[in-house]
Amino acid sequence: MKKSALLFVFALVLECGRCHADLIDRAQALARAQAVTTAAYPDADTVLVSDYTVQVYRPDGTGCSTNEWYEKILTEKGRRDSRTASFWMNVSYGDVVVEAAELIKPDGSSVVIDVEANSRLMIEPGQMNANIYDPHNKIRTLAFPGIEVGDVVRLVVVNNTTKSRVPDAFSDYMVF
């Protein structure tokens, strides 16, 4: 079982408008990450340093959700578990776009991940054993080549809802 620690409180903002990038102050997030060590979090493989989401909704039920987070890798198990990130979607109702992905090294240097070259979109394989199969249920996976213990992973992901499931009604959920 993956052990993660939550250092910063998750925030959800509801507003009308458009999705935003760079939701978190980078310097502040990296300063928090400096304090994240195996001594401070002895039972954690990774620590979610900062996580912020902006949810935009429109009267017709469409909208988008932008999520930016920083996660520090503390152990070899954490590195293995964080080599890829997965994002689920149903393409009949929207899509998921990775706007930014990078590895921030302990020395402060940044390795920008080429999202196009390191991501893959495929039919969600978890439904293969079910009696209900929908080829529109997809999963986008993103690989982080060169990830090492001590790195901070930064991701900005936008989940676009282009068609509401119920006309003129907004619906979404988040798993904590």
Helices and strands as residue ranges (DSSP letters): E 4-6, E 11-15, H 26-34, E 46-57, E 63-73, H 76-81, E 84-90, E 94-104, E 110-112, H 115-118, E 119-123, G 125-127, E 137-143, E 152-161
